[in-house]
């Protein structure tokens, strides 16, 4: 289980983290994201692109696509490197699994 270290009154205490997902949490799909740099944080916003439905190829092509923000989080700059490393680790493992799945038996 992951541990979280906290310093209180010059004493270091390490406690396990109990991850909790509330029943009210809604998981959303994100196809795009933006990152804004603030003073000591990064604001990361996730968007779902929602193109208009066209039922006929003769319909006019829209001039833009709406991307609805489905989540926005602010991350302290000191935490961002560990978040990036965790994402990279999972991406590398995903790619490795996908590559093994498409390899042909010899």
C-alpha positions as CSV (number, residue, x, y, z in Angstrom):
1,X,0.0,0.0,0.0
2,X,1.4,3.5,-0.8
3,X,2.7,5.5,2.1
4,X,2.4,9.2,2.7
5,X,5.0,10.9,4.8
6,X,4.0,13.9,6.8
7,X,6.2,16.1,9.0
8,X,4.5,17.4,12.2
9,X,6.5,19.3,14.8
10,X,9.8,18.0,13.4
11,X,8.6,14.4,13.7
12,X,8.3,12.4,10.6
13,X,5.3,10.1,10.5
14,X,4.6,7.6,7.6
15,X,1.0,6.5,7.2
16,X,-0.6,4.2,4.7
17,X,-2.9,5.8,2.2
18,X,-6.4,4.4,2.0
19,X,-7.7,5.3,-1.5
20,X,-11.5,6.1,-1.4
21,X,-13.7,6.6,-4.5
22,X,-17.1,8.0,-3.4
23,X,-20.2,6.4,-4.9
24,X,-21.1,9.8,-6.3
25,X,-17.9,9.9,-8.4
26,X,-18.6,10.0,-12.2
27,X,-15.9,8.6,-14.5
28,X,-15.8,10.6,-17.7
29,X,-14.1,10.1,-21.1
30,X,-11.4,12.7,-22.1
31,X,-10.1,13.1,-25.6
32,X,-8.2,16.3,-25.1
33,X,-6.5,18.3,-22.3
34,X,-5.0,21.7,-21.6
35,X,-2.4,22.6,-19.1
36,X,-2.1,26.1,-17.6
37,X,0.9,27.2,-15.6
38,X,0.0,29.1,-12.5
39,X,2.4,30.6,-9.9
40,X,3.3,27.3,-8.1
41,X,0.8,24.9,-9.6
42,X,-0.4,23.5,-12.9
43,X,-4.1,23.5,-13.8
44,X,-4.9,20.5,-15.9
45,X,-8.3,20.4,-17.6
46,X,-9.7,17.4,-19.4
47,X,-12.2,17.7,-22.3
48,X,-14.4,15.5,-24.3
49,X,-14.8,16.5,-27.9
50,X,-18.4,16.4,-29.0
51,X,-18.6,16.8,-32.8
52,X,-22.0,17.4,-34.3
53,X,-23.7,14.4,-35.7
54,X,-24.1,14.5,-39.5
55,X,-26.5,11.9,-41.0
56,X,-25.8,12.7,-44.6
57,X,-22.5,13.6,-46.4
58,X,-24.3,16.5,-48.1
59,X,-24.9,18.3,-44.7
60,X,-22.7,21.3,-44.1
61,X,-19.5,20.5,-42.3
62,X,-19.4,22.5,-39.0
63,X,-16.8,25.2,-38.6
64,X,-15.9,24.1,-35.1
65,X,-16.2,21.2,-32.6
66,X,-17.3,21.8,-29.0
67,X,-15.0,20.2,-26.4
68,X,-16.7,20.1,-23.0
69,X,-14.6,20.2,-19.8
70,X,-15.3,17.0,-17.9
71,X,-12.7,17.6,-15.1
72,X,-10.2,20.2,-13.9
73,X,-7.5,19.7,-11.3
74,X,-4.8,21.8,-9.8
75,X,-1.5,20.0,-9.1
76,X,1.4,21.5,-7.1
77,X,4.5,21.9,-9.2
78,X,6.6,19.8,-6.8
79,X,4.2,16.8,-7.3
80,X,4.0,17.0,-11.1
81,X,7.3,15.1,-11.8
82,X,6.1,12.0,-9.8
83,X,2.7,12.2,-11.6
84,X,4.5,12.3,-15.0
85,X,6.7,9.3,-14.0
86,X,3.7,7.3,-12.9
87,X,1.9,8.0,-16.2
88,X,5.1,7.2,-18.2
89,X,5.5,3.9,-16.3
90,X,1.9,2.8,-17.1
91,X,2.2,3.9,-20.7
92,X,5.4,1.9,-21.2
93,X,3.7,-1.2,-19.7
94,X,0.7,-0.7,-21.9
95,X,2.8,-0.4,-25.0
96,X,4.8,-3.5,-24.0
97,X,1.6,-5.5,-23.6
98,X,0.2,-4.3,-26.9
99,X,3.5,-5.1,-28.7
100,X,3.5,-8.6,-27.3
101,X,-0.1,-9.1,-28.4
102,X,0.7,-8.3,-32.1
103,X,3.9,-10.3,-32.3
104,X,3.5,-13.3,-34.5
105,X,4.4,-16.8,-33.1
106,X,7.6,-18.2,-34.7
